[in-house]
């Protein structure tokens, strides 16, 4: 984490340094970006840099914390749903908001895996933990599988689906973006509904039947 002297900098100065670092980490990778080039591009002397951060990894952690915070802001807090229809609506809204944020912020997209994959990215899994708990309360999500495993798999599937959808959006005309987002949302829900509901629900979904009849 940044050292106390960094936190005492004016907000605009802190944001400039972190913004430059985010751009270069996104362009060159979390392993490839040069610490010296980052601080040079940010207009920070080497002496000052070591008053702000313990080193390159400390700066990277600060950047990834910011990415994770923005992803969670895009999702918004999970609010318990009234019923299955409301659950689906809230889930679709959060998923669409996250996809839109990643589409409009390519640096966050480039660093999302690194930010989410950190061992202490607890707030990210907490969001999906609330979603799974609520889905189980409503009977939308199965209870015969370990809760933690369901949380991890759900988060991984959504992350993969967002990456898939965004990759398609970059190769399709802008005018078709809304249709692609709608298609991606429908496919994601179908995939997760099968996962959450168990083998019977998955089979019913694949056969074009009402998944509710399988439960």
Secondary structure as the mmCIF struct_conf table of DSSP 4:
data_model
#
loop_
_struct_conf.conf_type_id
_struct_conf.id
_struct_conf.beg_label_comp_id
_struct_conf.beg_label_asym_id
_struct_conf.beg_label_seq_id
_struct_conf.end_label_comp_id
_struct_conf.end_label_asym_id
_struct_conf.end_label_seq_id
HELX_RH_AL_P HELX_RH_AL_P1 UNK A 4 UNK A 7
TURN_TY1_P TURN_TY1_P1 UNK A 8 UNK A 8
BEND BEND1 UNK A 9 UNK A 9
HELX_RH_AL_P HELX_RH_AL_P2 UNK A 11 UNK A 28
TURN_TY1_P TURN_TY1_P2 UNK A 30 UNK A 32
HELX_RH_AL_P HELX_RH_AL_P3 UNK A 35 UNK A 41
TURN_TY1_P TURN_TY1_P3 UNK A 42 UNK A 43
HELX_RH_AL_P HELX_RH_AL_P4 UNK A 46 UNK A 52
BEND BEND2 UNK A 54 UNK A 55
HELX_RH_AL_P HELX_RH_AL_P5 UNK A 56 UNK A 75
BEND BEND3 UNK A 82 UNK A 83
HELX_RH_AL_P HELX_RH_AL_P6 UNK A 84 UNK A 104
HELX_RH_AL_P HELX_RH_AL_P7 UNK A 106 UNK A 117
BEND BEND4 UNK A 118 UNK A 118
TURN_TY1_P TURN_TY1_P4 UNK A 119 UNK A 120
HELX_RH_AL_P HELX_RH_AL_P8 UNK A 122 UNK A 138
TURN_TY1_P TURN_TY1_P5 UNK A 139 UNK A 139
BEND BEND5 UNK A 140 UNK A 141
BEND BEND6 UNK A 143 UNK A 145
HELX_RH_AL_P HELX_RH_AL_P9 UNK A 147 UNK A 169
TURN_TY1_P TURN_TY1_P6 UNK A 170 UNK A 171
BEND BEND7 UNK A 172 UNK A 172
HELX_RH_3T_P HELX_RH_3T_P1 UNK A 174 UNK A 176
HELX_RH_AL_P HELX_RH_AL_P10 UNK A 177 UNK A 197
HELX_RH_AL_P HELX_RH_AL_P11 UNK A 199 UNK A 206
TURN_TY1_P TURN_TY1_P7 UNK A 207 UNK A 208
HELX_RH_3T_P HELX_RH_3T_P2 UNK A 211 UNK A 214
#
